[in-house]
Amino acid sequence: MDNKEVLSTLSDIRNMMEKSSRILSLSGMSAVVVGVFAGLAAVVAHVILGGGSLAAWLPRFDYCPVCKVQMLVLLAGFLILVCMATAYLFARRKAKRKNQRFAFDLTARRLLWNFFMPLAAGGVLCVSFLWQQQYDLLSAIMLIFYGLALINLSNYTYSNTRYLGYAQLLLGLADSFVPGHSLLFWTAGFGLFHIVYGIYFYLKFDRQNTMNER
């Protein structure tokens, strides 16, 4: 066995180990769709908050402050469910197309635990701030803990997911120093960053895999 065969064998072993320890069915298009949903949700939130100079053409609604908060919380909960369902359906579709096993195995459980643990901590902190009627840092907390969740997630899927996590983390930290622009930062993080990363991911991984399958 010459050196080329040895290197080829080692490469095959490494690929097999990576596939067994990582979930590679995440889809770039799901990130794009999630980013679009987040952008639409930001427009709805802007209307609920009363619009403003940037959206003078939108209808204005007069709600009591408590009603506005309740509506925003319901909107956020609905958005989370829709985004989770979108990511799941796209991942399942990709796994089926590539004839990969899509099951709730040990790797999947570790992925979900490491992803949702920071999100749960951030969610509890957000509830605490809502309870105390302190709303200024909510978007910063969401971005920071979501960034930490993505960094954790990268250990069990594509490693470059951590760069999206770093971007969300830095954006959340910047948001905490710039009062009065929470919705803008939130839209940039959950909307624009997702769309840009999703397009990059699709061109680098999904499109290449599709061309190879053909």
URURMO-V385117 format. One record per helix or strand of 3 or more residues. SS is the DSSP state (2 for helix, 1 for strand). FROM is the first residue (numbers start at 1). LEN is the number of residues. If there is no record, write none. Layout:
ss=SS from=FROM len=LEN
ss=SS from=FROM len=LEN
This chain:
ss=2 from=3 len=19
ss=2 from=28 len=21
ss=2 from=53 len=3
ss=2 from=65 len=33
ss=2 from=106 len=26
ss=2 from=138 len=16
ss=2 from=161 len=15
ss=2 from=182 len=32
